Amino acid sequence: MSHPVTEPRPRFYFVPEVAKELRRSEGATRWLIHSGALKSSKLAGRRVVTQAQLDEFFASAFEEAS
């Protein structure tokens, strides 16, 4: 029995990739970052979001909805 080959997930995402994951515009994503709702870091002058930060954002959203 063979297992399907999956591509490894990136360790971090740039804003356009985060926007795609959130199904939001880049502007809305930048606002989430600016307001502190979505944590991020800077890497070589570019804003990045780690997988852990994105997972935390989703977990927090589901906690608030409960």
N, C-alpha and C positions, 0 to 999 in steps of 0.2 A: 504494500500500500504506500503510494507516494504522497507526500504533502505538497500542497501548492507553494510555489516559490513566491515570497512576498518581498517587496523592496524594503530596505531598512528605512525607518522614519528619520527625517532630518533631526538633528539635535536642536536646531533653532530655525525660526522662520523670520523672513523680512516682512515688512508691513503689507505688501501686496499679497503675500501668501497667507498671512493671518486674516486679512480681509476675506479672502476666498474661503478659508475654514469657517469664519463667522457668518459668511454670506452677507457681508456688509460692505459698504464702500470704503475705499482707502481713507477718505476724510473722516468717516464715522469711526473707523478703527484708530486713527490718530487721536481722535477726541477721547476715546476710551483710555488710551495710553496717557494722554495729557491730564485727564481728570483723575488718574490713579486707579481707575476701575480695573484696568488690565496692566499688570506689571510688565516691565521690559528693561532692557539693558542697551548700552551702546557698544558696538563692536566696529572698530575701524571707522568711527564716525557715522555709522548707520544704526538705526533703531532695530533691535531684534527681540523676539519673544521666544523663550525656550519652551520645549514641550511641557515641562513641569509648570511653567507659568500659565500656559494655555489650559492645561488640565485643571489648575487651581481656579482659573476664571470660570470654567464650566461648572465645577463643583460648587463654587460660591453662588452661581446663578440658580442652580437647582435647590440649594439650601434656602435661598430667599423665597423661592416659589412654593416651598413646602409649608 
